[in-house]
Amino acid sequence: MHLGLWFILVLIPILFGLYAQMKVTSAYQKNLEIPSRGRLTGAEAASAVMRSAGINGVEIVEVPGQLSDHYDPSEKRLALSSDNYHGTSLAAVGVAAHEAGHAIQDKVGYSMMTLRQNMVPAVRFAAPISYLLTGLGFYLLGSGGGILLQIGIAALVVMTVFQFVTLPVEFDASRRAKAQLVHLGILERDEMEGVNETLDAAALTYVAAFVSSLGYLLYLLSILSGGRRSD
């Protein structure tokens, strides 16, 4: 029974996550090679999107890495990886505008983003211990590991809820970004196909992370429930 559950709730979500990661890498690399006609860099596009929303106090900075882009609401800082900061590709402009979408969420007080930020301290505590304690608890289940498993599951619940809350935040940021790119004339409508492909693939990774976390959580709950019935 446990093997079948493991296959459905753990292995399949892991494979889905690997597929999502390959999908976003492929879509990003493909559209990184397609220059936008307007030739605005990602940094310029992000700045334009934020200005149109009346945002002037956010710093746009370059950070190392690939797809390391993020918006930090506590520091009012929008960080773009080098390819997206300097690049004029459809991928660069799309990703930069997406991060600007988060800045707009911050400005308007988007409720799901506020909830996500409020959860960050709990997630920082739960992240390092969730998989460690669930692993130890599972290994020691027959010899007093039940309490470790329960604590690990509680931490995993926090992680799963956080990933669930992240979904509407990411989808909404992409929605705002896509609307502004066309509205401001940064991209023409026929160029949006590359942006859609890139941002939709990126969104799939967040879905995969949630599904994987939820599947593992349900699997562990079934293990814990089975252990209690056998006591």
Secondary structure by P-SEA (a helix, b strand, c coil): caaaaaaaccaaaaaaaaaaaaaaaaaaaaaccccccccccaaaaaaaaaaaacccccccccccccccccccccccbbbbcccccccccaaaaaaaaaaaaaaaaaaaccaaaaaaaaaaaaaaaaaacaaaaaaaaaaaccccaaaaaaaaaaaaaaaaaaaaaaaaaaaaaaaaaaaaaaaacccccccaaaaaaaaaaaaaaaaaaaaaaaaaaaaaaaaaaaaaaac
